Amino acid sequence: MLHRREFRLSEEIRIGPPKLTRFERARIIGARSLQVSLGAPILVDLPDSVIDPIDIALAELEGDALPMTLRRALPDGSHQDIVLSYLLGSKAA
């Protein structure tokens, strides 16, 4: 039986850099743009001229409006869940 260590929404980032990586950013934008294209509600106020799901996802990410949690994993099976807003706040610092 495998035992996995779990870190839940802790204050300290133990896995990876204390900011959003370009790969995580691309995955978040892709996942959110797919949700928007399938009819998910838009979480920020935008002009009516903005209809591209990728532009909407970018605006939501930049506006810190996405209630997402990232899971960073290690090869040994351990992982840490990190709230997206925490990584965006660290990026600005």
PyMOL Python script that loads the backbone (N, CA, C, O; Angstrom):
from pymol import cmd

cmd.read_pdbstr("""\
ATOM      1  N   MET A   1       0.841  -1.177   0.000  1.00  0.00           N
ATOM      2  CA  MET A   1       0.000   0.000   0.000  1.00  0.00           C
ATOM      3  C   MET A   1       0.886   1.241   0.000  1.00  0.00           C
ATOM      4  O   MET A   1       1.801   1.355   0.815  1.00  0.00           O
ATOM      5  N   LEU A   2       0.617   2.161  -0.905  1.00  0.00           N
ATOM      6  CA  LEU A   2       1.398   3.383  -0.996  1.00  0.00           C
ATOM      7  C   LEU A   2       0.854   4.428  -0.036  1.00  0.00           C
ATOM      8  O   LEU A   2      -0.356   4.628   0.062  1.00  0.00           O
ATOM      9  N   HIS A   3       1.750   5.085   0.663  1.00  0.00           N
ATOM     10  CA  HIS A   3       1.366   6.180   1.554  1.00  0.00           C
ATOM     11  C   HIS A   3       1.845   7.472   0.916  1.00  0.00           C
ATOM     12  O   HIS A   3       3.014   7.609   0.555  1.00  0.00           O
ATOM     13  N   ARG A   4       0.937   8.404   0.785  1.00  0.00           N
ATOM     14  CA  ARG A   4       1.293   9.680   0.175  1.00  0.00           C
ATOM     15  C   ARG A   4       1.175  10.786   1.209  1.00  0.00           C
ATOM     16  O   ARG A   4       0.218  10.856   1.980  1.00  0.00           O
ATOM     17  N   ARG A   5       2.170  11.634   1.196  1.00  0.00           N
ATOM     18  CA  ARG A   5       2.114  12.796   2.078  1.00  0.00           C
ATOM     19  C   ARG A   5       1.335  13.887   1.369  1.00  0.00           C
ATOM     20  O   ARG A   5       1.544  14.140   0.183  1.00  0.00           O
ATOM     21  N   GLU A   6       0.446  14.523   2.091  1.00  0.00           N
ATOM     22  CA  GLU A   6      -0.364  15.584   1.501  1.00  0.00           C
ATOM     23  C   GLU A   6      -0.147  16.875   2.270  1.00  0.00           C
ATOM     24  O   GLU A   6      -0.065  16.873   3.498  1.00  0.00           O
ATOM     25  N   PHE A   7      -0.058  17.958   1.551  1.00  0.00           N
ATOM     26  CA  PHE A   7       0.033  19.281   2.135  1.00  0.00           C
ATOM     27  C   PHE A   7      -1.192  20.051   1.656  1.00  0.00           C
ATOM     28  O   PHE A   7      -1.365  20.233   0.451  1.00  0.00           O
ATOM     29  N   ARG A   8      -2.032  20.498   2.556  1.00  0.00           N
ATOM     30  CA  ARG A   8      -3.284  21.141   2.186  1.00  0.00           C
ATOM     31  C   ARG A   8      -3.216  22.650   2.393  1.00  0.00           C
ATOM     32  O   ARG A   8      -3.073  23.111   3.525  1.00  0.00           O
ATOM     33  N   LEU A   9      -3.314  23.405   1.338  1.00  0.00           N
ATOM     34  CA  LEU A   9      -3.479  24.849   1.370  1.00  0.00           C
ATOM     35  C   LEU A   9      -2.662  25.521   2.467  1.00  0.00           C
ATOM     36  O   LEU A   9      -3.187  26.329   3.233  1.00  0.00           O
ATOM     37  N   SER A  10      -1.408  25.195   2.537  1.00  0.00           N
ATOM     38  CA  SER A  10      -0.575  25.744   3.600  1.00  0.00           C
ATOM     39  C   SER A  10      -0.101  27.146   3.236  1.00  0.00           C
ATOM     40  O   SER A  10      -0.176  27.564   2.081  1.00  0.00           O
ATOM     41  N   GLU A  11       0.379  27.851   4.229  1.00  0.00           N
ATOM     42  CA  GLU A  11       0.884  29.205   4.027  1.00  0.00           C
ATOM     43  C   GLU A  11       2.235  29.192   3.309  1.00  0.00           C
ATOM     44  O   GLU A  11       2.565  30.135   2.590  1.00  0.00           O
ATOM     45  N   GLU A  12       3.001  28.147   3.501  1.00  0.00           N
ATOM     46  CA  GLU A  12       4.343  28.068   2.945  1.00  0.00           C
ATOM     47  C   GLU A  12       4.347  27.175   1.706  1.00  0.00           C
ATOM     48  O   GLU A  12       3.827  26.060   1.739  1.00  0.00           O
ATOM     49  N   ILE A  13       4.928  27.663   0.624  1.00  0.00           N
ATOM     50  CA  ILE A  13       5.031  26.858  -0.589  1.00  0.00           C
ATOM     51  C   ILE A  13       6.276  25.993  -0.465  1.00  0.00           C
ATOM     52  O   ILE A  13       7.397  26.497  -0.398  1.00  0.00           O
ATOM     53  N   ARG A  14       6.059  24.681  -0.437  1.00  0.00           N
ATOM     54  CA  ARG A  14       7.164  23.745  -0.249  1.00  0.00           C
ATOM     55  C   ARG A  14       7.625  23.123  -1.554  1.00  0.00           C
ATOM     56  O   ARG A  14       8.741  22.612  -1.640  1.00  0.00           O
ATOM     57  N   ILE A  15       6.774  23.161  -2.568  1.00  0.00           N
ATOM     58  CA  ILE A  15       7.093  22.531  -3.843  1.00  0.00           C
ATOM     59  C   ILE A  15       7.080  23.601  -4.931  1.00  0.00           C
ATOM     60  O   ILE A  15       6.060  24.254  -5.152  1.00  0.00           O
ATOM     61  N   GLY A  16       8.190  23.776  -5.596  1.00  0.00           N
ATOM     62  CA  GLY A  16       8.256  24.705  -6.711  1.00  0.00           C
ATOM     63  C   GLY A  16       8.481  26.144  -6.283  1.00  0.00           C
ATOM     64  O   GLY A  16       8.604  26.439  -5.094  1.00  0.00           O
ATOM     65  N   PRO A  17       8.533  27.041  -7.267  1.00  0.00           N
ATOM     66  CA  PRO A  17       8.787  28.454  -6.976  1.00  0.00           C
ATOM     67  C   PRO A  17       7.562  29.123  -6.344  1.00  0.00           C
ATOM     68  O   PRO A  17       6.441  28.641  -6.509  1.00  0.00           O
ATOM     69  N   PRO A  18       7.767  30.222  -5.629  1.00  0.00           N
ATOM     70  CA  PRO A  18       6.646  30.909  -4.980  1.00  0.00           C
ATOM     71  C   PRO A  18       5.881  31.834  -5.927  1.00  0.00           C
ATOM     72  O   PRO A  18       5.322  32.843  -5.497  1.00  0.00           O
ATOM     73  N   LYS A  19       5.858  31.495  -7.187  1.00  0.00           N
ATOM     74  CA  LYS A  19       5.101  32.274  -8.167  1.00  0.00           C
ATOM     75  C   LYS A  19       4.532  31.321  -9.205  1.00  0.00           C
ATOM     76  O   LYS A  19       4.910  30.150  -9.261  1.00  0.00           O
ATOM     77  N   LEU A  20       3.636  31.821 -10.013  1.00  0.00           N
ATOM     78  CA  LEU A  20       3.007  31.031 -11.061  1.00  0.00           C
ATOM     79  C   LEU A  20       4.008  30.826 -12.194  1.00  0.00           C
ATOM     80  O   LEU A  20       4.549  31.800 -12.717  1.00  0.00           O
ATOM     81  N   THR A  21       4.261  29.581 -12.579  1.00  0.00           N
ATOM     82  CA  THR A  21       5.194  29.325 -13.673  1.00  0.00           C
ATOM     83  C   THR A  21       4.489  29.536 -15.014  1.00  0.00           C
ATOM     84  O   THR A  21       3.260  29.585 -15.068  1.00  0.00           O
ATOM     85  N   ARG A  22       5.245  29.659 -16.069  1.00  0.00           N
ATOM     86  CA  ARG A  22       4.646  29.873 -17.389  1.00  0.00           C
ATOM     87  C   ARG A  22       3.830  28.661 -17.831  1.00  0.00           C
ATOM     88  O   ARG A  22       2.856  28.805 -18.570  1.00  0.00           O
ATOM     89  N   PHE A  23       4.218  27.480 -17.386  1.00  0.00           N
ATOM     90  CA  PHE A  23       3.481  26.268 -17.740  1.00  0.00           C
ATOM     91  C   PHE A  23       2.147  26.204 -17.005  1.00  0.00           C
ATOM     92  O   PHE A  23       1.129  25.825 -17.585  1.00  0.00           O
ATOM     93  N   GLU A  24       2.157  26.574 -15.734  1.00  0.00           N
ATOM     94  CA  GLU A  24       0.912  26.627 -14.964  1.00  0.00           C
ATOM     95  C   GLU A  24      -0.016  27.694 -15.527  1.00  0.00           C
ATOM     96  O   GLU A  24      -1.226  27.491 -15.626  1.00  0.00           O
ATOM     97  N   ARG A  25       0.559  28.827 -15.893  1.00  0.00           N
ATOM     98  CA  ARG A  25      -0.235  29.925 -16.467  1.00  0.00           C
ATOM     99  C   ARG A  25      -0.914  29.459 -17.759  1.00  0.00           C
ATOM    100  O   ARG A  25      -2.103  29.709 -17.959  1.00  0.00           O
ATOM    101  N   ALA A  26      -0.172  28.791 -18.625  1.00  0.00           N
ATOM    102  CA  ALA A  26      -0.735  28.306 -19.888  1.00  0.00           C
ATOM    103  C   ALA A  26      -1.842  27.285 -19.639  1.00  0.00           C
ATOM    104  O   ALA A  26      -2.869  27.302 -20.317  1.00  0.00           O
ATOM    105  N   ARG A  27      -1.638  26.410 -18.684  1.00  0.00           N
ATOM    106  CA  ARG A  27      -2.656  25.398 -18.393  1.00  0.00           C
ATOM    107  C   ARG A  27      -3.923  26.023 -17.807  1.00  0.00           C
ATOM    108  O   ARG A  27      -5.033  25.614 -18.146  1.00  0.00           O
ATOM    109  N   ILE A  28      -3.756  27.005 -16.937  1.00  0.00           N
ATOM    110  CA  ILE A  28      -4.911  27.684 -16.345  1.00  0.00           C
ATOM    111  C   ILE A  28      -5.695  28.429 -17.412  1.00  0.00           C
ATOM    112  O   ILE A  28      -6.923  28.348 -17.448  1.00  0.00           O
ATOM    113  N   ILE A  29      -5.001  29.152 -18.281  1.00  0.00           N
ATOM    114  CA  ILE A  29      -5.682  29.898 -19.343  1.00  0.00           C
ATOM    115  C   ILE A  29      -6.399  28.939 -20.282  1.00  0.00           C
ATOM    116  O   ILE A  29      -7.531  29.204 -20.687  1.00  0.00           O
ATOM    117  N   GLY A  30      -5.763  27.837 -20.632  1.00  0.00           N
ATOM    118  CA  GLY A  30      -6.399  26.853 -21.505  1.00  0.00           C
ATOM    119  C   GLY A  30      -7.623  26.214 -20.882  1.00  0.00           C
ATOM    120  O   GLY A  30      -8.658  26.073 -21.534  1.00  0.00           O
ATOM    121  N   ALA A  31      -7.508  25.828 -19.619  1.00  0.00           N
ATOM    122  CA  ALA A  31      -8.638  25.190 -18.933  1.00  0.00           C
ATOM    123  C   ALA A  31      -9.794  26.166 -18.766  1.00  0.00           C
ATOM    124  O   ALA A  31     -10.951  25.810 -18.993  1.00  0.00           O
ATOM    125  N   ARG A  32      -9.483  27.395 -18.369  1.00  0.00           N
ATOM    126  CA  ARG A  32     -10.548  28.376 -18.155  1.00  0.00           C
ATOM    127  C   ARG A  32     -11.191  28.795 -19.470  1.00  0.00           C
ATOM    128  O   ARG A  32     -12.405  28.994 -19.515  1.00  0.00           O
ATOM    129  N   SER A  33     -10.411  28.934 -20.546  1.00  0.00           N
ATOM    130  CA  SER A  33     -11.000  29.300 -21.837  1.00  0.00           C
ATOM    131  C   SER A  33     -11.910  28.184 -22.347  1.00  0.00           C
ATOM    132  O   SER A  33     -12.921  28.465 -22.992  1.00  0.00           O
ATOM    133  N   LEU A  34     -11.573  26.935 -22.072  1.00  0.00           N
ATOM    134  CA  LEU A  34     -12.454  25.825 -22.426  1.00  0.00           C
ATOM    135  C   LEU A  34     -13.763  25.915 -21.646  1.00  0.00           C
ATOM    136  O   LEU A  34     -14.838  25.718 -22.212  1.00  0.00           O
ATOM    137  N   GLN A  35     -13.677  26.209 -20.360  1.00  0.00           N
ATOM    138  CA  GLN A  35     -14.885  26.362 -19.544  1.00  0.00           C
ATOM    139  C   GLN A  35     -15.767  27.483 -20.078  1.00  0.00           C
ATOM    140  O   GLN A  35     -16.983  27.324 -20.179  1.00  0.00           O
ATOM    141  N   VAL A  36     -15.155  28.618 -20.420  1.00  0.00           N
ATOM    142  CA  VAL A  36     -15.917  29.761 -20.941  1.00  0.00           C
ATOM    143  C   VAL A  36     -16.567  29.404 -22.270  1.00  0.00           C
ATOM    144  O   VAL A  36     -17.721  29.758 -22.510  1.00  0.00           O
ATOM    145  N   SER A  37     -15.841  28.709 -23.132  1.00  0.00           N
ATOM    146  CA  SER A  37     -16.399  28.348 -24.438  1.00  0.00           C
ATOM    147  C   SER A  37     -17.551  27.354 -24.308  1.00  0.00           C
ATOM    148  O   SER A  37     -18.396  27.261 -25.198  1.00  0.00           O
ATOM    149  N   LEU A  38     -17.586  26.609 -23.195  1.00  0.00           N
ATOM    150  CA  LEU A  38     -18.676  25.663 -22.959  1.00  0.00           C
ATOM    151  C   LEU A  38     -19.827  26.281 -22.164  1.00  0.00           C
ATOM    152  O   LEU A  38     -20.770  25.585 -21.789  1.00  0.00           O
ATOM    153  N   GLY A  39     -19.748  27.591 -21.908  1.00  0.00           N
ATOM    154  CA  GLY A  39     -20.870  28.289 -21.292  1.00  0.00           C
ATOM    155  C   GLY A  39     -20.729  28.642 -19.828  1.00  0.00           C
ATOM    156  O   GLY A  39     -21.717  29.024 -19.202  1.00  0.00           O
ATOM    157  N   ALA A  40     -19.548  28.531 -19.258  1.00  0.00           N
ATOM    158  CA  ALA A  40     -19.355  28.905 -17.855  1.00  0.00           C
ATOM    159  C   ALA A  40     -19.528  30.412 -17.696  1.00  0.00           C
ATOM    160  O   ALA A  40     -19.227  31.166 -18.621  1.00  0.00           O
ATOM    161  N   PRO A  41     -20.007  30.859 -16.539  1.00  0.00           N
ATOM    162  CA  PRO A  41     -20.181  32.301 -16.338  1.00  0.00           C
ATOM    163  C   PRO A  41     -18.838  33.028 -16.309  1.00  0.00           C
ATOM    164  O   PRO A  41     -17.839  32.486 -15.836  1.00  0.00           O
ATOM    165  N   ILE A  42     -18.826  34.246 -16.816  1.00  0.00           N
ATOM    166  CA  ILE A  42     -17.620  35.072 -16.846  1.00  0.00           C
ATOM    167  C   ILE A  42     -17.523  35.801 -15.514  1.00  0.00           C
ATOM    168  O   ILE A  42     -18.513  36.365 -15.046  1.00  0.00           O
ATOM    169  N   LEU A  43     -16.358  35.800 -14.904  1.00  0.00           N
ATOM    170  CA  LEU A  43     -16.182  36.287 -13.540  1.00  0.00           C
ATOM    171  C   LEU A  43     -15.696  37.726 -13.435  1.00  0.00           C
ATOM    172  O   LEU A  43     -15.515  38.227 -12.325  1.00  0.00           O
ATOM    173  N   VAL A  44     -15.480  38.401 -14.555  1.00  0.00           N
ATOM    174  CA  VAL A  44     -15.063  39.805 -14.545  1.00  0.00           C
ATOM    175  C   VAL A  44     -15.943  40.589 -15.508  1.00  0.00           C
ATOM    176  O   VAL A  44     -16.545  40.024 -16.420  1.00  0.00           O
ATOM    177  N   ASP A  45     -16.008  41.895 -15.293  1.00  0.00           N
ATOM    178  CA  ASP A  45     -16.755  42.759 -16.207  1.00  0.00           C
ATOM    179  C   ASP A  45     -15.872  43.104 -17.399  1.00  0.00           C
ATOM    180  O   ASP A  45     -14.750  43.585 -17.242  1.00  0.00           O
ATOM    181  N   LEU A  46     -16.397  42.850 -18.588  1.00  0.00           N
ATOM    182  CA  LEU A  46     -15.664  43.110 -19.823  1.00  0.00           C
ATOM    183  C   LEU A  46     -16.572  43.844 -20.799  1.00  0.00           C
ATOM    184  O   LEU A  46     -17.796  43.746 -20.703  1.00  0.00           O
ATOM    185  N   PRO A  47     -15.980  44.582 -21.744  1.00  0.00           N
ATOM    186  CA  PRO A  47     -16.801  45.191 -22.797  1.00  0.00           C
ATOM    187  C   PRO A  47     -17.450  44.105 -23.660  1.00  0.00           C
ATOM    188  O   PRO A  47     -16.940  42.988 -23.746  1.00  0.00           O
ATOM    189  N   ASP A  48     -18.552  44.432 -24.285  1.00  0.00           N
ATOM    190  CA  ASP A  48     -19.254  43.470 -25.137  1.00  0.00           C
ATOM    191  C   ASP A  48     -18.426  43.052 -26.345  1.00  0.00           C
ATOM    192  O   ASP A  48     -18.705  42.021 -26.956  1.00  0.00           O
ATOM    193  N   SER A  49     -17.411  43.839 -26.697  1.00  0.00           N
ATOM    194  CA  SER A  49     -16.588  43.522 -27.862  1.00  0.00           C
ATOM    195  C   SER A  49     -15.633  42.351 -27.597  1.00  0.00           C
ATOM    196  O   SER A  49     -15.134  41.745 -28.545  1.00  0.00           O
ATOM    197  N   VAL A  50     -15.375  42.029 -26.346  1.00  0.00           N
ATOM    198  CA  VAL A  50     -14.473  40.923 -26.009  1.00  0.00           C
ATOM    199  C   VAL A  50     -15.285  39.635 -25.995  1.00  0.00           C
ATOM    200  O   VAL A  50     -16.111  39.418 -25.108  1.00  0.00           O
ATOM    201  N   ILE A  51     -15.037  38.776 -27.000  1.00  0.00           N
ATOM    202  CA  ILE A  51     -15.792  37.526 -27.094  1.00  0.00           C
ATOM    203  C   ILE A  51     -14.888  36.294 -27.175  1.00  0.00           C
ATOM    204  O   ILE A  51     -15.368  35.165 -27.079  1.00  0.00           O
ATOM    205  N   ASP A  52     -13.594  36.507 -27.349  1.00  0.00           N
ATOM    206  CA  ASP A  52     -12.661  35.385 -27.454  1.00  0.00           C
ATOM    207  C   ASP A  52     -12.448  34.754 -26.074  1.00  0.00           C
ATOM    208  O   ASP A  52     -12.080  35.462 -25.137  1.00  0.00           O
ATOM    209  N   PRO A  53     -12.668  33.441 -25.925  1.00  0.00           N
ATOM    210  CA  PRO A  53     -12.510  32.796 -24.612  1.00  0.00           C
ATOM    211  C   PRO A  53     -11.110  32.937 -24.013  1.00  0.00           C
ATOM    212  O   PRO A  53     -10.964  33.007 -22.792  1.00  0.00           O
ATOM    213  N   ILE A  54     -10.091  32.980 -24.855  1.00  0.00           N
ATOM    214  CA  ILE A  54      -8.726  33.127 -24.336  1.00  0.00           C
ATOM    215  C   ILE A  54      -8.528  34.521 -23.751  1.00  0.00           C
ATOM    216  O   ILE A  54      -7.907  34.668 -22.699  1.00  0.00           O
ATOM    217  N   ASP A  55      -9.051  35.546 -24.424  1.00  0.00           N
ATOM    218  CA  ASP A  55      -8.961  36.907 -23.892  1.00  0.00           C
ATOM    219  C   ASP A  55      -9.734  37.041 -22.585  1.00  0.00           C
ATOM    220  O   ASP A  55      -9.297  37.737 -21.668  1.00  0.00           O
ATOM    221  N   ILE A  56     -10.873  36.379 -22.501  1.00  0.00           N
ATOM    222  CA  ILE A  56     -11.674  36.407 -21.273  1.00  0.00           C
ATOM    223  C   ILE A  56     -10.910  35.718 -20.145  1.00  0.00           C
ATOM    224  O   ILE A  56     -10.864  36.227 -19.025  1.00  0.00           O
ATOM    225  N   ALA A  57     -10.312  34.568 -20.435  1.00  0.00           N
ATOM    226  CA  ALA A  57      -9.540  33.841 -19.419  1.00  0.00           C
ATOM    227  C   ALA A  57      -8.336  34.660 -18.952  1.00  0.00           C
ATOM    228  O   ALA A  57      -8.020  34.669 -17.762  1.00  0.00           O
ATOM    229  N   LEU A  58      -7.671  35.340 -19.869  1.00  0.00           N
ATOM    230  CA  LEU A  58      -6.550  36.209 -19.498  1.00  0.00           C
ATOM    231  C   LEU A  58      -7.006  37.333 -18.581  1.00  0.00           C
ATOM    232  O   LEU A  58      -6.347  37.634 -17.585  1.00  0.00           O
ATOM    233  N   ALA A  59      -8.134  37.955 -18.915  1.00  0.00           N
ATOM    234  CA  ALA A  59      -8.656  39.045 -18.089  1.00  0.00           C
ATOM    235  C   ALA A  59      -9.026  38.546 -16.694  1.00  0.00           C
ATOM    236  O   ALA A  59      -8.799  39.242 -15.704  1.00  0.00           O
ATOM    237  N   GLU A  60      -9.592  37.350 -16.615  1.00  0.00           N
ATOM    238  CA  GLU A  60      -9.941  36.787 -15.311  1.00  0.00           C
ATOM    239  C   GLU A  60      -8.693  36.469 -14.494  1.00  0.00           C
ATOM    240  O   GLU A  60      -8.668  36.686 -13.283  1.00  0.00           O
ATOM    241  N   LEU A  61      -7.667  35.958 -15.151  1.00  0.00           N
ATOM    242  CA  LEU A  61      -6.421  35.646 -14.454  1.00  0.00           C
ATOM    243  C   LEU A  61      -5.750  36.922 -13.954  1.00  0.00           C
ATOM    244  O   LEU A  61      -5.305  36.984 -12.808  1.00  0.00           O
ATOM    245  N   GLU A  62      -5.679  37.933 -14.808  1.00  0.00           N
ATOM    246  CA  GLU A  62      -5.048  39.193 -14.424  1.00  0.00           C
ATOM    247  C   GLU A  62      -5.857  39.930 -13.367  1.00  0.00           C
ATOM    248  O   GLU A  62      -5.296  40.668 -12.557  1.00  0.00           O
ATOM    249  N   GLY A  63      -7.176  39.734 -13.368  1.00  0.00           N
ATOM    250  CA  GLY A  63      -8.035  40.367 -12.380  1.00  0.00           C
ATOM    251  C   GLY A  63      -8.136  39.596 -11.080  1.00  0.00           C
ATOM    252  O   GLY A  63      -8.883  39.993 -10.185  1.00  0.00           O
ATOM    253  N   ASP A  64      -7.402  38.503 -10.957  1.00  0.00           N
ATOM    254  CA  ASP A  64      -7.399  37.654  -9.761  1.00  0.00           C
ATOM    255  C   ASP A  64      -8.816  37.216  -9.389  1.00  0.00           C
ATOM    256  O   ASP A  64      -9.193  37.222  -8.217  1.00  0.00           O
ATOM    257  N   ALA A  65      -9.595  36.835 -10.412  1.00  0.00           N
ATOM    258  CA  ALA A  65     -10.993  36.465 -10.207  1.00  0.00           C
ATOM    259  C   ALA A  65     -11.220  34.957 -10.240  1.00  0.00           C
ATOM    260  O   ALA A  65     -12.349  34.504 -10.049  1.00  0.00           O
ATOM    261  N   LEU A  66     -10.184  34.184 -10.474  1.00  0.00           N
ATOM    262  CA  LEU A  66     -10.362  32.739 -10.605  1.00  0.00           C
ATOM    263  C   LEU A  66     -10.213  32.040  -9.255  1.00  0.00           C
ATOM    264  O   LEU A  66      -9.154  32.123  -8.634  1.00  0.00           O
ATOM    265  N   PRO A  67     -11.247  31.362  -8.797  1.00  0.00           N
ATOM    266  CA  PRO A  67     -11.158  30.631  -7.531  1.00  0.00           C
ATOM    267  C   PRO A  67     -10.603  29.223  -7.748  1.00  0.00           C
ATOM    268  O   PRO A  67     -11.313  28.234  -7.567  1.00  0.00           O
ATOM    269  N   MET A  68      -9.345  29.142  -8.133  1.00  0.00           N
ATOM    270  CA  MET A  68      -8.732  27.855  -8.455  1.00  0.00           C
ATOM    271  C   MET A  68      -7.643  27.509  -7.454  1.00  0.00           C
ATOM    272  O   MET A  68      -7.072  28.376  -6.792  1.00  0.00           O
ATOM    273  N   THR A  69      -7.377  26.221  -7.369  1.00  0.00           N
ATOM    274  CA  THR A  69      -6.286  25.704  -6.554  1.00  0.00           C
ATOM    275  C   THR A  69      -5.406  24.842  -7.445  1.00  0.00           C
ATOM    276  O   THR A  69      -5.895  23.971  -8.164  1.00  0.00           O
ATOM    277  N   LEU A  70      -4.109  25.094  -7.391  1.00  0.00           N
ATOM    278  CA  LEU A  70      -3.146  24.314  -8.170  1.00  0.00           C
ATOM    279  C   LEU A  70      -2.596  23.184  -7.314  1.00  0.00           C
ATOM    280  O   LEU A  70      -2.425  23.337  -6.105  1.00  0.00           O
ATOM    281  N   ARG A  71      -2.324  22.066  -7.938  1.00  0.00           N
ATOM    282  CA  ARG A  71      -1.691  20.954  -7.241  1.00  0.00           C
ATOM    283  C   ARG A  71      -0.309  20.755  -7.852  1.00  0.00           C
ATOM    284  O   ARG A  71      -0.175  20.417  -9.028  1.00  0.00           O
ATOM    285  N   ARG A  72       0.706  20.969  -7.035  1.00  0.00           N
ATOM    286  CA  ARG A  72       2.077  20.705  -7.457  1.00  0.00           C
ATOM    287  C   ARG A  72       2.497  19.367  -6.869  1.00  0.00           C
ATOM    288  O   ARG A  72       2.318  19.110  -5.679  1.00  0.00           O
ATOM    289  N   ALA A  73       3.055  18.525  -7.722  1.00  0.00           N
ATOM    290  CA  ALA A  73       3.394  17.165  -7.301  1.00  0.00           C
ATOM    291  C   ALA A  73       4.883  16.897  -7.453  1.00  0.00           C
ATOM    292  O   ALA A  73       5.572  17.525  -8.256  1.00  0.00           O
ATOM    293  N   LEU A  74       5.354  15.956  -6.665  1.00  0.00           N
ATOM    294  CA  LEU A  74       6.722  15.467  -6.753  1.00  0.00           C
ATOM    295  C   LEU A  74       6.704  14.026  -7.246  1.00  0.00           C
ATOM    296  O   LEU A  74       5.680  13.352  -7.132  1.00  0.00           O
ATOM    297  N   PRO A  75       7.818  13.540  -7.792  1.00  0.00           N
ATOM    298  CA  PRO A  75       7.859  12.165  -8.295  1.00  0.00           C
ATOM    299  C   PRO A  75       7.585  11.099  -7.233  1.00  0.00           C
ATOM    300  O   PRO A  75       7.170   9.991  -7.574  1.00  0.00           O
ATOM    301  N   ASP A  76       7.809  11.410  -5.960  1.00  0.00           N
ATOM    302  CA  ASP A  76       7.562  10.414  -4.910  1.00  0.00           C
ATOM    303  C   ASP A  76       6.086  10.292  -4.547  1.00  0.00           C
ATOM    304  O   ASP A  76       5.724   9.500  -3.677  1.00  0.00           O
ATOM    305  N   GLY A  77       5.235  11.071  -5.206  1.00  0.00           N
ATOM    306  CA  GLY A  77       3.800  10.986  -4.958  1.00  0.00           C
ATOM    307  C   GLY A  77       3.274  12.046  -4.019  1.00  0.00           C
ATOM    308  O   GLY A  77       2.060  12.215  -3.907  1.00  0.00           O
ATOM    309  N   SER A  78       4.146  12.765  -3.342  1.00  0.00           N
ATOM    310  CA  SER A  78       3.673  13.823  -2.454  1.00  0.00           C
ATOM    311  C   SER A  78       3.251  15.023  -3.289  1.00  0.00           C
ATOM    312  O   SER A  78       3.727  15.217  -4.407  1.00  0.00           O
ATOM    313  N   HIS A  79       2.357  15.818  -2.733  1.00  0.00           N
ATOM    314  CA  HIS A  79       1.883  16.983  -3.457  1.00  0.00           C
ATOM    315  C   HIS A  79       1.476  18.076  -2.485  1.00  0.00           C
ATOM    316  O   HIS A  79       1.341  17.850  -1.282  1.00  0.00           O
ATOM    317  N   GLN A  80       1.282  19.272  -3.043  1.00  0.00           N
ATOM    318  CA  GLN A  80       0.836  20.409  -2.253  1.00  0.00           C
ATOM    319  C   GLN A  80      -0.210  21.160  -3.052  1.00  0.00           C
ATOM    320  O   GLN A  80      -0.012  21.436  -4.236  1.00  0.00           O
ATOM    321  N   ASP A  81      -1.321  21.492  -2.416  1.00  0.00           N
ATOM    322  CA  ASP A  81      -2.367  22.292  -3.037  1.00  0.00           C
ATOM    323  C   ASP A  81      -2.125  23.754  -2.674  1.00  0.00           C
ATOM    324  O   ASP A  81      -1.973  24.094  -1.501  1.00  0.00           O
ATOM    325  N   ILE A  82      -2.090  24.622  -3.700  1.00  0.00           N
ATOM    326  CA  ILE A  82      -1.793  26.034  -3.497  1.00  0.00           C
ATOM    327  C   ILE A  82      -2.895  26.855  -4.152  1.00  0.00           C
ATOM    328  O   ILE A  82      -3.242  26.628  -5.311  1.00  0.00           O
ATOM    329  N   VAL A  83      -3.439  27.805  -3.411  1.00  0.00           N
ATOM    330  CA  VAL A  83      -4.484  28.673  -3.939  1.00  0.00           C
ATOM    331  C   VAL A  83      -3.868  29.604  -4.982  1.00  0.00           C
ATOM    332  O   VAL A  83      -2.804  30.180  -4.755  1.00  0.00           O
ATOM    333  N   LEU A  84      -4.533  29.746  -6.115  1.00  0.00           N
ATOM    334  CA  LEU A  84      -4.021  30.553  -7.223  1.00  0.00           C
ATOM    335  C   LEU A  84      -3.773  31.997  -6.809  1.00  0.00           C
ATOM    336  O   LEU A  84      -2.768  32.583  -7.212  1.00  0.00           O
ATOM    337  N   SER A  85      -4.655  32.580  -6.022  1.00  0.00           N
ATOM    338  CA  SER A  85      -4.490  33.979  -5.623  1.00  0.00           C
ATOM    339  C   SER A  85      -3.212  34.183  -4.805  1.00  0.00           C
ATOM    340  O   SER A  85      -2.621  35.262  -4.842  1.00  0.00           O
ATOM    341  N   TYR A  86      -2.780  33.153  -4.065  1.00  0.00           N
ATOM    342  CA  TYR A  86      -1.529  33.253  -3.313  1.00  0.00           C
ATOM    343  C   TYR A  86      -0.336  33.358  -4.268  1.00  0.00           C
ATOM    344  O   TYR A  86       0.584  34.140  -4.030  1.00  0.00           O
ATOM    345  N   LEU A  87      -0.353  32.578  -5.337  1.00  0.00           N
ATOM    346  CA  LEU A  87       0.740  32.626  -6.313  1.00  0.00           C
ATOM    347  C   LEU A  87       0.739  33.941  -7.086  1.00  0.00           C
ATOM    348  O   LEU A  87       1.804  34.469  -7.405  1.00  0.00           O
ATOM    349  N   LEU A  88      -0.427  34.466  -7.385  1.00  0.00           N
ATOM    350  CA  LEU A  88      -0.501  35.738  -8.098  1.00  0.00           C
ATOM    351  C   LEU A  88      -0.041  36.884  -7.210  1.00  0.00           C
ATOM    352  O   LEU A  88       0.571  37.835  -7.695  1.00  0.00           O
ATOM    353  N   GLY A  89      -0.327  36.805  -5.920  1.00  0.00           N
ATOM    354  CA  GLY A  89       0.123  37.827  -4.979  1.00  0.00           C
ATOM    355  C   GLY A  89       1.624  37.809  -4.822  1.00  0.00           C
ATOM    356  O   GLY A  89       2.250  38.863  -4.703  1.00  0.00           O
ATOM    357  N   SER A  90       2.214  36.619  -4.819  1.00  0.00           N
ATOM    358  CA  SER A  90       3.664  36.492  -4.702  1.00  0.00           C
ATOM    359  C   SER A  90       4.354  37.001  -5.955  1.00  0.00           C
ATOM    360  O   SER A  90       5.472  37.514  -5.896  1.00  0.00           O
ATOM    361  N   LYS A  91       3.676  36.856  -7.101  1.00  0.00           N
ATOM    362  CA  LYS A  91       4.249  37.297  -8.368  1.00  0.00           C
ATOM    363  C   LYS A  91       4.400  38.814  -8.395  1.00  0.00           C
ATOM    364  O   LYS A  91       5.375  39.344  -8.928  1.00  0.00           O
ATOM    365  N   ALA A  92       3.421  39.505  -7.812  1.00  0.00           N
ATOM    366  CA  ALA A  92       3.445  40.961  -7.825  1.00  0.00           C
ATOM    367  C   ALA A  92       4.461  41.514  -6.836  1.00  0.00           C
ATOM    368  O   ALA A  92       4.906  42.652  -6.983  1.00  0.00           O
ATOM    369  N   ALA A  93       4.833  40.730  -5.837  1.00  0.00           N
ATOM    370  CA  ALA A  93       5.753  41.215  -4.804  1.00  0.00           C
ATOM    371  C   ALA A  93       7.175  41.261  -5.286  1.00  0.00           C
ATOM    372  O   ALA A  93       8.070  41.647  -4.534  1.00  0.00           O
TER     373      ALA A  93
END
""", "prot")
cmd.dss("prot")
cmd.show_as("cartoon", "prot")
cmd.util.cbc("prot")
cmd.orient("prot")
